[in-house]
Amino acid sequence: MKTAIITSLLIGSAAAFAPISQPKASNTVAQATLEDIGGATAPLKNFDPLRLSQLGTDETLNWFRAAELKHSRVAMLATTGYIVQGAGFHFPGMLSSDVSFESLSGMKPFDAWDAVPDIGKFQIIATIFIAELATESKEVHYTKGGPLPEVVFPAIDFSKVDSDRIAKQRCKELNNGRLAMIAIMGFIAADNIPGSVPLLA
């Protein structure tokens, strides 16, 4: 009897130092979705048939959105420039000693780029690099929760604009940019592949 009591006491004391099984805390954090970051304007909804928004982490999604925003702005400028030039409007004078703006306006986009002197191409690429550097060198990067890239030049102060209005205008900017990306691709295709865009043939 004494042996049984001692044995039970030893087992009980040993159990006191045994690790206690506890349910593991979940480290899973809900990943952001397209609906969380906006970009859709009624009656259209977000369109992501390849589910690219589900790749990677929230940082990846923010990077995708920033890339879309930048490409949208470039495409809107390109489409506007293409239409203006196609209508016969161009800068007066000479781009260089042997290349006039008038001659460039009559060329296809790729031919016009080839006609630009190397120093001109360098200036264009350097300007793009500086603008990209300015948007990527923020104190808090947009992939870490910082603000999305803003227009570098001209700098516009939106601090006094209502946040709801800014969100609405950004959706419009994205939608216009998406359309502009399709438009400029159509213009380039029509110029280089005859009949590829029936409406522009």
C-alpha positions in Angstrom: 0.0 0.0 0.0 2.8 2.4 0.9 4.6 1.6 -2.4 1.4 2.4 -4.3 1.0 5.8 -2.6 4.6 6.8 -3.2 4.4 5.7 -6.8 1.2 7.8 -7.4 2.8 10.8 -5.7 5.8 10.6 -8.0 3.7 10.3 -11.1 1.6 13.2 -10.0 4.7 15.4 -9.3 6.2 14.5 -12.6 3.0 15.4 -14.4 3.2 18.8 -12.9 6.4 19.5 -14.9 5.0 17.9 -18.1 4.3 20.4 -21.0 0.6 21.2 -21.2 -1.0 20.7 -24.6 -2.4 24.0 -25.8 -4.2 24.8 -29.1 -1.9 26.5 -31.5 -2.6 30.1 -32.2 -3.4 30.8 -35.9 -0.9 33.0 -37.7 -3.1 33.2 -40.7 -4.0 36.8 -41.8 -6.8 37.4 -44.3 -5.2 38.4 -47.6 -6.4 41.5 -49.3 -8.5 41.1 -52.4 -9.3 43.3 -55.4 -12.4 44.5 -53.6 -10.3 45.7 -50.7 -8.1 48.0 -52.9 -10.9 49.3 -55.1 -10.6 49.9 -58.8 -14.1 48.9 -60.0 -16.7 51.4 -61.1 -20.4 50.5 -61.4 -21.9 48.8 -63.4 -18.6 47.0 -64.1 -17.0 44.8 -61.6 -13.3 43.7 -61.1 -12.2 41.5 -63.9 -9.5 39.0 -63.1 -10.1 35.7 -65.0 -6.5 34.5 -64.5 -6.7 35.3 -60.7 -3.5 37.2 -60.8 -4.6 39.1 -57.7 -4.3 35.9 -55.7 -0.6 35.4 -56.5 1.8 36.1 -53.7 1.1 38.3 -50.7 -0.6 41.7 -50.0 2.7 43.3 -51.1 2.4 41.5 -54.5 -1.1 42.9 -54.9 0.0 46.4 -54.1 2.8 46.1 -56.5 0.4 44.9 -59.2 -1.9 47.9 -58.5 1.0 50.4 -58.7 2.2 48.9 -61.9 -1.3 49.1 -63.4 -1.6 52.7 -62.3 1.7 53.7 -63.9 1.0 51.8 -67.1 -2.5 53.4 -67.2 -1.0 56.9 -67.0 1.6 56.2 -69.7 -1.0 54.7 -71.9 -3.3 57.7 -71.6 -0.5 60.0 -72.5 0.5 57.7 -75.5 -3.1 57.5 -76.7 -3.6 61.2 -76.5 -0.3 61.9 -78.3 -1.2 59.4 -81.0 -4.6 60.9 -81.6 -3.3 64.5 -81.6 -0.4 63.6 -84.0 -2.7 61.6 -86.2 -4.9 64.7 -86.5 -2.0 66.6 -87.9 -1.0 68.6 -84.9 2.7 68.6 -83.9 5.3 70.9 -82.4 6.8 73.5 -84.7 10.4 73.6 -85.6 13.2 71.0 -85.5 13.8 68.2 -83.1 17.4 68.1 -84.2 19.5 69.6 -87.0 18.1 67.1 -89.5 14.8 65.9 -88.0 11.7 68.0 -87.9 8.6 67.5 -85.8 6.6 67.6 -89.0 8.5 64.7 -90.4 8.0 62.7 -87.3 4.3 63.2 -87.3 4.0 61.4 -90.6 5.8 58.3 -89.4 4.7 55.2 -87.7 5.5 55.1 -83.9 8.5 52.7 -84.2 9.8 54.5 -87.2 9.5 57.8 -85.4 11.4 56.4 -82.4 14.2 55.2 -84.8 14.4 58.7 -86.3 15.0 60.3 -82.9 18.8 61.0 -82.4 20.5 58.9 -79.7 20.9 61.9 -77.4 17.2 62.4 -77.6 16.5 58.8 -76.7 18.9 59.1 -73.8 17.0 62.2 -72.5 13.7 60.4 -72.7 14.9 57.3 -70.9 16.7 59.4 -68.3 13.5 61.4 -67.6 11.5 58.2 -67.1 14.3 56.8 -64.8 14.1 60.0 -62.7 10.3 59.8 -62.4 10.5 56.2 -61.5 13.1 56.8 -58.9 11.0 59.6 -57.4 8.0 57.3 -57.0 10.0 54.3 -55.7 12.0 56.3 -53.1 9.2 57.2 -50.7 9.8 56.8 -46.9 7.2 54.1 -46.8 7.0 52.1 -50.0 3.6 51.4 -51.4 4.1 47.6 -51.0 4.5 48.2 -47.3 1.3 50.2 -47.0 2.5 53.6 -48.2 0.7 55.8 -50.7 0.4 54.6 -54.3 2.6 56.5 -56.8 1.5 60.0 -57.5 2.1 62.2 -60.5 5.6 63.5 -60.3 5.2 66.5 -62.6 3.3 68.7 -62.2 3.0 68.1 -58.5 -0.6 68.4 -57.3 -1.6 68.7 -53.7 -4.6 66.5 -53.0 -4.4 66.8 -49.2 -7.5 69.0 -49.0 -9.7 66.7 -51.2 -12.2 64.5 -49.5 -10.9 60.9 -49.3 -14.2 59.4 -50.8 -13.8 61.7 -53.8 -10.2 60.7 -54.3 -11.1 57.0 -54.2 -13.9 57.6 -56.8 -11.6 59.6 -59.1 -8.8 57.0 -58.8 -11.3 54.3 -59.9 -12.1 56.5 -62.9 -8.4 57.0 -63.6 -7.8 53.2 -63.6 -10.8 52.6 -65.9 -9.7 55.3 -68.3 -6.1 53.9 -68.2 -7.3 50.4 -68.9 -9.2 51.6 -71.9 -6.1 53.6 -73.0 -3.9 50.5 -72.8 -6.2 48.7 -75.1 -6.4 51.7 -77.4 -2.7 52.2 -77.8 -2.1 48.5 -78.5 -4.9 48.7 -81.1 -3.3 51.7 -82.8 0.2 50.1 -82.9 -1.3 46.8 -84.2 -3.2 48.6 -86.9 -0.1 50.5 -88.0 2.2 47.5 -88.2 -0.2 44.7 -89.1 -2.6 45.8 -91.9 -6.2 44.6 -91.2 -5.5 43.5 -87.7 -8.0 46.1 -86.3 -10.9 46.3 -88.8 -12.3 49.6 -87.2 -9.0 51.3 -88.0 -8.4 49.7 -91.4 
